[in-house]
Amino acid sequence: MTVTAACCIIGDEILSGKTKDTNSHYLATMLFGLGIELKTIQVVGDEAHDIMKAVRELSSKYDVVFTSGGIGPTHDDITYESIAAAFQLDMKVDQETYDYIQKQLIKRNPNTVMTKFHARMATFPHPAILLRELPNIKIPTVVVHDNVYILPGIPSLFQLLLNSLKPKLQAMSQSAGFHRREIATASPEVSIAGILSDFHTQDVKIGSYPMWNNDKIKVIVTVSAPPFLN
């Protein structure tokens, strides 16, 4: 059976249009290649109730959930505590992460004094699984409720930590990944609608995407399927 996934993007800056979300696209591309079906992408603001509601619902409905954003040191970074509240978990400072942050700060400035804002970045839901798959990065991917993976919003760090989870996700999927083929045609979309409907099945997904190109309408037809049907 295909493993299902959901993505929850967290941040007022996404909803306001200030910041463009690239993390969900990166996640979708990776999961497709791993044979994990991303079923939904939700975007919520920096409101505890909205985060709690979204994560609880997604966790109960899908095999694995990825969140992105809201885990920094500022007042609006409330993802950790909101997810902890969603599953009635405590919050606890992780000493290994705290020491790592302190070490990095002192390396930059020997006179640095750790503050409560630094400690916030090392305070996670408890109990939780802390995954450190990269030897040089001690900031963990925090996993709660067995299937909720909490990731940062910074795209470069999001991608780095997500890539480190590939072996674990591949083992979870046990699939060679989905396959996609694209076919370009000059035929009007309406003229091929019936043919596409005839070929569409539960296991094979067919999509058609009209494009305007050099005063001509071109239709790109995509066919996606699990490897055993390819």
C-alpha positions as CSV (number, residue, x, y, z in Angstrom):
1,M,0.0,0.0,0.0
2,T,1.3,3.5,-0.9
3,V,2.5,5.6,2.0
4,T,0.6,8.9,2.3
5,A,2.0,12.2,3.4
6,A,0.9,15.8,4.2
7,C,2.7,19.1,4.4
8,C,1.9,22.0,6.8
9,I,3.6,25.3,5.9
10,I,3.6,27.7,8.9
11,G,4.1,31.4,8.8
12,D,2.2,34.7,8.4
13,E,4.9,35.7,5.9
14,I,3.7,33.0,3.5
15,L,0.0,34.0,3.8
16,S,0.8,37.7,3.3
17,G,2.8,37.1,0.1
18,K,5.9,38.5,1.7
19,T,7.8,35.2,1.3
20,K,7.4,32.7,-1.5
21,D,7.0,29.1,-0.3
22,T,9.5,26.8,-2.0
23,N,9.7,24.1,0.7
24,S,6.4,22.4,-0.2
25,H,7.6,22.1,-3.9
26,Y,10.9,20.6,-2.8
27,L,9.1,18.2,-0.5
28,A,6.6,17.2,-3.2
29,T,9.4,16.5,-5.7
30,M,11.4,14.3,-3.3
31,L,8.4,12.3,-2.1
32,F,7.3,11.6,-5.7
33,G,10.7,10.2,-6.4
34,L,10.5,8.0,-3.2
35,G,7.0,6.7,-4.0
36,I,5.3,8.5,-1.1
37,E,2.1,10.2,-2.1
38,L,1.7,13.7,-0.9
39,K,-2.0,14.1,-0.5
40,T,-2.3,17.7,0.8
41,I,-0.4,20.9,1.4
42,Q,-1.8,23.3,4.0
43,V,-0.6,26.8,4.9
44,V,-1.4,28.3,8.3
45,G,-0.4,31.5,10.0
46,D,1.4,32.0,13.3
47,E,-1.6,31.2,15.4
48,A,-1.3,28.4,18.0
49,H,-4.9,27.2,17.5
50,D,-4.6,26.9,13.8
51,I,-1.3,25.1,14.0
52,M,-2.7,22.7,16.6
53,K,-5.8,22.0,14.6
54,A,-4.0,21.4,11.3
55,V,-1.3,19.1,12.7
56,R,-3.7,17.0,14.7
57,E,-6.0,16.5,11.8
58,L,-3.1,15.7,9.3
59,S,-1.4,13.4,11.7
60,S,-4.6,11.3,12.2
61,K,-5.3,11.1,8.5
62,Y,-1.9,10.5,6.8
63,D,1.0,8.2,7.5
64,V,3.6,11.0,7.8
65,V,3.4,14.8,8.2
66,F,6.0,17.4,7.5
67,T,5.9,20.9,9.0
68,S,8.0,23.8,7.9
69,G,8.6,27.1,9.7
70,G,8.1,28.8,13.0
71,I,11.0,27.3,15.0
72,G,13.3,30.3,15.5
73,P,13.9,32.5,18.6
74,T,11.3,35.2,18.1
75,H,7.9,35.7,19.6
76,D,6.1,34.5,16.5
77,D,8.0,31.3,16.3
78,I,5.5,29.1,18.1
79,T,5.6,25.8,16.1
80,Y,7.3,23.7,18.8
81,E,5.0,24.7,21.6
82,S,1.9,24.6,19.5
83,I,2.6,21.0,18.3
84,A,3.5,20.0,21.9
85,A,0.1,21.4,23.0
86,A,-1.7,19.6,20.2
87,F,-0.5,16.2,21.5
88,Q,-0.4,17.2,25.2
89,L,3.4,17.0,25.5
90,D,5.8,19.0,27.7
91,M,8.5,21.3,26.5
92,K,12.1,20.6,27.5
93,V,15.5,22.0,26.8
94,D,17.7,19.6,24.9
95,Q,21.2,19.9,26.3
96,E,23.0,18.7,23.3
97,T,21.4,21.2,21.0
98,Y,21.8,24.0,23.7
99,D,25.6,23.2,23.9
100,Y,25.9,23.2,20.1
101,I,24.2,26.6,19.8
102,Q,26.4,28.0,22.6
103,K,29.6,26.6,21.0
104,Q,28.7,28.2,17.6
105,L,28.0,31.5,19.2
106,I,31.2,31.6,21.2
107,K,33.1,30.7,18.1
108,R,31.8,33.8,16.4
109,N,32.1,36.0,19.5
110,P,33.9,34.8,22.7
111,N,31.9,37.3,24.8
112,T,28.5,36.0,23.8
113,V,26.1,35.3,26.7
114,M,23.3,32.8,26.1
115,T,19.8,34.3,26.6
116,K,16.3,32.9,26.8
117,F,16.0,33.5,23.1
118,H,18.9,31.2,22.4
119,A,17.4,28.6,24.7
120,R,14.1,28.8,22.8
121,M,15.9,27.3,19.8
122,A,16.9,24.3,21.9
123,T,13.5,23.7,23.6
124,F,11.5,20.9,22.0
125,P,8.4,18.9,22.7
126,H,9.0,16.1,25.1
127,P,9.0,13.2,24.7
128,A,10.1,13.3,21.1
129,I,12.6,11.6,18.8
130,L,15.5,13.9,17.8
131,L,17.0,12.8,14.5
132,R,20.6,14.0,13.8
133,E,21.5,12.4,10.5
134,L,24.2,14.9,9.6
135,P,27.5,14.7,11.5
136,N,28.3,18.5,11.3
137,I,24.8,19.8,12.2
138,K,23.5,19.1,15.7
139,I,20.2,20.9,15.1
140,P,17.8,17.9,15.0
141,T,14.7,17.1,13.1
142,V,12.1,16.7,15.9
143,V,9.6,13.9,15.5
144,V,6.5,13.8,17.7
145,H,3.5,11.5,17.8
146,D,5.5,9.0,15.7
147,N,4.6,10.7,12.4
148,V,5.0,14.5,12.6
149,Y,8.4,15.7,11.4
150,I,9.1,19.3,12.4
151,L,11.4,21.1,10.0
152,P,12.7,24.7,9.7
153,G,11.4,27.3,7.3
154,I,14.7,28.5,5.9
155,P,14.9,26.7,2.5
156,S,18.6,25.8,2.6
157,L,18.3,24.2,6.0
158,F,14.9,22.6,5.2
159,Q,16.4,20.9,2.2
160,L,19.5,19.9,4.1
161,L,17.6,18.2,6.9
162,L,15.0,16.7,4.5
163,N,17.7,15.2,2.4
164,S,19.2,13.6,5.5
165,L,15.9,11.8,6.0
166,K,15.9,10.1,2.6
167,P,17.1,6.7,3.8
168,K,14.5,6.6,6.5
169,L,11.7,7.7,4.1
170,Q,12.9,5.2,1.5
171,A,12.7,2.4,4.0
172,M,9.2,3.6,5.0
173,S,8.1,3.6,1.4
174,Q,9.8,0.4,0.2
175,S,9.1,1.7,-3.4
176,A,11.2,2.5,-6.4
177,G,9.3,5.8,-6.7
178,F,6.5,7.0,-9.0
179,H,7.1,7.6,-12.6
180,R,5.9,10.4,-14.8
181,R,5.8,10.8,-18.6
182,E,4.9,14.0,-20.5
183,I,3.4,14.2,-23.9
184,A,3.0,17.4,-25.9
185,T,0.2,17.8,-28.4
186,A,-1.2,20.6,-30.6
187,S,-4.7,19.2,-30.2
188,P,-7.2,21.3,-28.3
189,E,-7.8,20.1,-24.8
190,V,-11.5,19.5,-25.4
191,S,-10.7,17.2,-28.3
192,I,-8.7,14.8,-26.1
193,A,-10.8,15.0,-23.0
194,G,-12.7,11.8,-23.8
195,I,-9.6,9.8,-24.5
196,L,-8.0,10.9,-21.3
197,S,-11.1,9.9,-19.3
198,D,-11.0,6.4,-20.8
199,F,-7.4,5.9,-19.7
200,H,-7.7,7.3,-16.2
201,T,-7.7,4.7,-13.5
202,Q,-7.2,4.6,-9.7
203,D,-3.5,3.7,-10.1
204,V,-2.7,5.9,-13.1
205,K,-3.1,9.6,-12.8
206,I,-3.5,11.6,-16.0
207,G,-3.5,15.4,-16.2
208,S,-3.7,17.9,-19.0
209,Y,-2.2,21.3,-18.9
210,P,-3.0,23.9,-21.6
211,M,-0.2,26.3,-22.4
212,W,-0.1,29.4,-24.6
213,N,3.0,29.4,-26.7
214,N,3.8,31.7,-29.7
215,D,0.1,32.4,-30.4
216,K,-0.6,28.7,-30.3
217,I,-2.3,26.6,-27.6
218,K,-0.3,23.5,-26.7
219,V,-1.5,20.8,-24.3
220,I,1.0,18.9,-22.1
221,V,-0.4,15.6,-21.0
222,T,1.2,13.9,-18.0
223,V,0.9,10.3,-17.0
224,S,1.9,9.3,-13.4
225,A,2.0,5.8,-12.0
226,P,3.7,3.5,-9.4
227,P,6.7,1.7,-10.8
228,F,4.9,-1.7,-11.2
229,L,2.6,-0.1,-13.7
230,N,5.2,1.8,-15.6
